[in-house]
Amino acid sequence: MGTNYYAKYGLCKHCGRYNKVHFGKSSAGWKFMFRANPKLYEDFKSFCKFIERKDVEISDEYGRIKSATFLIDLVQSKQKDKSHIQSYPSPDKQANIMDYEFFDYEFS
């Protein structure tokens, strides 16, 4: 079992509409699983820039608001301790960029 994370961005001040993207999942014992989204980010560095934007609001699947700092720390902590980290199997639909895994398909 894990926790999915989402970003709201591009809020329209007139009508209240916004874009929402599922960008990843954190599960115990696994690296952070990124949902690839080349229109918004291409690697971990550009992902960090995306979630640090002022117009981006991060939340988990339970609606709890999270800060960009929280998320970056979470991802990096899961990358550092290699003793318990497993990779997700799916080499045909996965890009390993700077040891961060990005998947080009929907997951929950």
Contacts in CASP RR format, 6 or more apart in sequence:
PFRMAT RR
TARGET T0000
AUTHOR 0000-0000-0000
METHOD contacts of the structure
MODEL  1
MGTNYYAKYGLCKHCGRYNKVHFGKSSAGWKFMFRANPKLYEDFKSFCKF
IERKDVEISDEYGRIKSATFLIDLVQSKQKDKSHIQSYPSPDKQANIMDY
EFFDYEFS
1 27 0 8 1.000
1 28 0 8 1.000
2 25 0 8 1.000
2 26 0 8 1.000
2 27 0 8 1.000
2 28 0 8 1.000
3 25 0 8 1.000
3 26 0 8 1.000
3 27 0 8 1.000
3 60 0 8 1.000
3 61 0 8 1.000
3 62 0 8 1.000
4 22 0 8 1.000
4 24 0 8 1.000
4 25 0 8 1.000
4 60 0 8 1.000
4 61 0 8 1.000
4 108 0 8 1.000
5 22 0 8 1.000
5 23 0 8 1.000
5 24 0 8 1.000
5 25 0 8 1.000
5 26 0 8 1.000
5 58 0 8 1.000
5 59 0 8 1.000
5 60 0 8 1.000
5 61 0 8 1.000
5 66 0 8 1.000
5 71 0 8 1.000
6 20 0 8 1.000
6 21 0 8 1.000
6 22 0 8 1.000
6 23 0 8 1.000
6 58 0 8 1.000
6 59 0 8 1.000
6 60 0 8 1.000
6 61 0 8 1.000
7 20 0 8 1.000
7 21 0 8 1.000
7 23 0 8 1.000
7 50 0 8 1.000
7 51 0 8 1.000
7 56 0 8 1.000
7 57 0 8 1.000
7 58 0 8 1.000
8 18 0 8 1.000
8 19 0 8 1.000
8 20 0 8 1.000
8 56 0 8 1.000
8 57 0 8 1.000
8 59 0 8 1.000
9 18 0 8 1.000
9 19 0 8 1.000
9 20 0 8 1.000
9 21 0 8 1.000
9 40 0 8 1.000
9 50 0 8 1.000
9 53 0 8 1.000
9 55 0 8 1.000
9 56 0 8 1.000
9 57 0 8 1.000
10 18 0 8 1.000
10 19 0 8 1.000
10 55 0 8 1.000
11 17 0 8 1.000
11 18 0 8 1.000
11 55 0 8 1.000
12 18 0 8 1.000
21 35 0 8 1.000
21 37 0 8 1.000
21 40 0 8 1.000
22 35 0 8 1.000
22 106 0 8 1.000
23 34 0 8 1.000
23 35 0 8 1.000
23 37 0 8 1.000
23 40 0 8 1.000
23 41 0 8 1.000
23 47 0 8 1.000
23 51 0 8 1.000
24 32 0 8 1.000
24 33 0 8 1.000
24 34 0 8 1.000
24 35 0 8 1.000
25 32 0 8 1.000
25 33 0 8 1.000
25 107 0 8 1.000
25 108 0 8 1.000
26 32 0 8 1.000
26 33 0 8 1.000
26 74 0 8 1.000
26 75 0 8 1.000
26 78 0 8 1.000
27 33 0 8 1.000
29 78 0 8 1.000
29 84 0 8 1.000
29 85 0 8 1.000
29 86 0 8 1.000
30 78 0 8 1.000
30 85 0 8 1.000
30 86 0 8 1.000
30 87 0 8 1.000
30 88 0 8 1.000
31 78 0 8 1.000
31 79 0 8 1.000
31 85 0 8 1.000
31 86 0 8 1.000
31 87 0 8 1.000
31 88 0 8 1.000
31 100 0 8 1.000
31 101 0 8 1.000
32 74 0 8 1.000
32 75 0 8 1.000
32 78 0 8 1.000
32 79 0 8 1.000
32 100 0 8 1.000
32 101 0 8 1.000
33 88 0 8 1.000
33 101 0 8 1.000
33 103 0 8 1.000
33 107 0 8 1.000
34 44 0 8 1.000
34 47 0 8 1.000
34 100 0 8 1.000
34 101 0 8 1.000
34 102 0 8 1.000
34 103 0 8 1.000
35 102 0 8 1.000
35 103 0 8 1.000
35 106 0 8 1.000
35 107 0 8 1.000
36 95 0 8 1.000
36 102 0 8 1.000
36 103 0 8 1.000
36 104 0 8 1.000
40 50 0 8 1.000
41 47 0 8 1.000
41 49 0 8 1.000
41 50 0 8 1.000
42 97 0 8 1.000
43 97 0 8 1.000
43 98 0 8 1.000
43 100 0 8 1.000
43 102 0 8 1.000
44 75 0 8 1.000
44 97 0 8 1.000
44 98 0 8 1.000
44 100 0 8 1.000
45 98 0 8 1.000
48 68 0 8 1.000
48 72 0 8 1.000
50 56 0 8 1.000
51 58 0 8 1.000
51 68 0 8 1.000
51 71 0 8 1.000
51 72 0 8 1.000
52 68 0 8 1.000
56 68 0 8 1.000
57 65 0 8 1.000
58 65 0 8 1.000
58 66 0 8 1.000
58 67 0 8 1.000
58 68 0 8 1.000
58 70 0 8 1.000
58 71 0 8 1.000
59 65 0 8 1.000
59 66 0 8 1.000
60 66 0 8 1.000
75 100 0 8 1.000
78 85 0 8 1.000
79 85 0 8 1.000
79 99 0 8 1.000
79 100 0 8 1.000
87 101 0 8 1.000
88 94 0 8 1.000
88 101 0 8 1.000
88 103 0 8 1.000
90 103 0 8 1.000
90 105 0 8 1.000
93 103 0 8 1.000
93 104 0 8 1.000
93 105 0 8 1.000
94 101 0 8 1.000
94 102 0 8 1.000
94 103 0 8 1.000
94 104 0 8 1.000
95 101 0 8 1.000
95 102 0 8 1.000
95 104 0 8 1.000
96 102 0 8 1.000
END
